[in-house]
Amino acid sequence: MAQFKLDGLVLMIEGIGRTKSDNKVAIQALGLITFDDATGSYRGRGYNDGRWLEAEVKLLEDGKSLSWGFSLGEIRTSSVMHINAKGEWT
């Protein structure tokens, strides 16, 4: 689920991952994406299980997609979110 907050200044993203075998919640995370006026860039901060991390967020050329990622030791991840014609984030 993704929603704009504070008159569109913050994009709040809530994610829930479930196991395939029994559909139990395996991970819950909350992310906040904001624009940093000082650097002219988007920043993201994610929260999960008492921890948090920061990542640079990029607005893609289509103007309707965001990409971000992070490294944690040898683990690297990247994600893309797209807003569709109905205004829904996927």
Residue pairs with C-beta under 8 A, 6 or more apart in sequence:
1 13
1 14
1 15
1 89
2 11
2 12
2 13
2 14
2 81
2 89
3 11
3 12
4 10
4 11
4 12
5 11
5 12
9 34
9 35
10 32
10 33
10 34
11 32
11 33
11 34
11 66
12 30
12 31
12 32
13 30
13 31
13 32
13 33
13 81
13 89
14 28
14 29
14 30
14 31
15 27
15 28
15 29
15 30
15 31
16 25
16 27
16 28
16 29
17 25
17 26
17 27
17 28
18 24
18 25
18 26
19 26
27 48
27 49
28 48
28 49
29 46
29 47
29 48
30 46
30 47
30 48
31 44
31 45
31 46
31 47
32 44
32 45
32 46
33 42
33 43
33 44
33 57
33 66
33 68
34 42
34 43
34 44
35 41
35 42
35 43
36 42
36 43
41 56
41 57
42 56
42 57
42 58
42 59
42 66
43 54
43 55
43 56
43 57
44 54
44 55
44 56
44 57
44 68
45 52
45 53
45 54
45 55
46 52
46 53
46 54
46 55
46 70
53 70
53 72
55 68
55 69
55 70
56 68
57 66
57 67
57 68
58 66
58 67
58 68
59 65
59 66
60 66
60 67
60 80
62 82
64 82
64 83
65 80
65 81
65 82
65 83
66 80
66 81
67 78
67 79
67 80
67 81
68 78
68 79
69 76
69 77
69 78
69 79
70 76
70 77
81 89
81 90
82 89
82 90
83 89
83 90
84 90
